[in-house]
Amino acid sequence: MELEVCVGSSCHLKGSQDVIAELQKILKKYEVEDVVTLKASFCLGRCAQGVTVRSDDKLITGFTPENAEDKFLTEIYPFVTF
């Protein structure tokens, strides 16, 4: 599975680098860094909706470092195949 975090100008200003750092910690915590690839991506087209993450073909908006674990556990982790 691939996770792409938008690092376009809008998401960058909204803290995408901090979201990436938090997701790196989360992947390690749940021991899925060998099955989930974390990447940066340019604009995912949801600029007004906060930092956007693409999980395979699903766009998830409004990521922050504070809610990253909740969003990961509810919207991404259930779909990780081991």
Legacy VTK file of the C-alpha trace (Angstrom):
# vtk DataFile Version 3.0
C-alpha trace
ASCII
DATASET POLYDATA
POINTS 82 float
0.000 0.000 0.000
1.164 3.509 -0.757
0.417 6.651 1.221
1.087 9.904 -0.576
1.104 13.106 1.462
0.501 16.299 -0.474
3.419 18.709 -0.186
2.042 21.287 -2.616
2.249 24.912 -1.510
-1.101 24.994 0.311
-0.568 21.728 2.173
3.026 22.703 2.911
1.789 25.873 4.590
-0.738 23.792 6.546
1.967 21.522 7.971
2.376 18.604 5.597
5.990 18.082 6.718
4.781 17.617 10.305
2.113 15.184 9.088
4.785 13.180 7.267
6.909 13.035 10.418
3.915 11.880 12.452
2.937 9.234 9.889
6.503 7.891 9.964
6.165 7.410 13.733
2.731 5.803 13.328
3.933 3.333 10.675
6.759 2.307 12.987
4.464 2.093 16.048
2.052 -0.267 14.268
4.921 -2.161 12.610
3.638 -1.653 9.066
6.549 0.237 7.558
7.410 -2.860 5.501
3.944 -3.004 3.856
3.079 0.707 3.692
5.213 3.048 1.597
5.103 6.719 2.571
5.715 9.214 -0.235
5.380 12.918 -0.889
3.178 14.112 -3.727
2.567 17.426 -5.359
-0.912 18.919 -5.347
-3.708 16.409 -4.870
-6.353 19.045 -5.664
-7.997 19.440 -2.256
-6.185 22.618 -1.233
-9.024 24.131 0.804
-9.551 20.961 2.851
-6.238 20.802 4.711
-3.343 18.409 4.289
-4.456 15.619 1.977
-3.245 12.024 1.950
-3.913 9.552 -0.849
-4.210 5.947 0.258
-4.156 3.939 -2.938
-7.029 5.676 -4.797
-8.777 7.209 -1.772
-8.227 10.875 -0.845
-8.353 11.683 2.858
-8.361 15.361 3.770
-7.792 17.414 6.888
-4.732 15.625 8.255
-2.901 17.281 11.131
-0.187 15.865 13.375
-2.768 15.765 16.163
-5.370 13.708 14.278
-3.016 11.642 12.098
-3.179 8.538 14.279
-6.990 8.573 14.455
-7.284 9.057 10.694
-4.699 6.340 10.084
-6.500 3.853 12.343
-9.976 4.537 10.959
-9.368 5.285 7.289
-6.132 3.541 6.330
-5.110 0.730 8.709
-8.237 -1.419 8.129
-7.236 -1.663 4.459
-3.581 -2.609 4.975
-2.918 -6.098 3.681
-0.207 -8.030 5.468
LINES 1 83
82 0 1 2 3 4 5 6 7 8 9 10 11 12 13 14 15 16 17 18 19 20 21 22 23 24 25 26 27 28 29 30 31 32 33 34 35 36 37 38 39 40 41 42 43 44 45 46 47 48 49 50 51 52 53 54 55 56 57 58 59 60 61 62 63 64 65 66 67 68 69 70 71 72 73 74 75 76 77 78 79 80 81
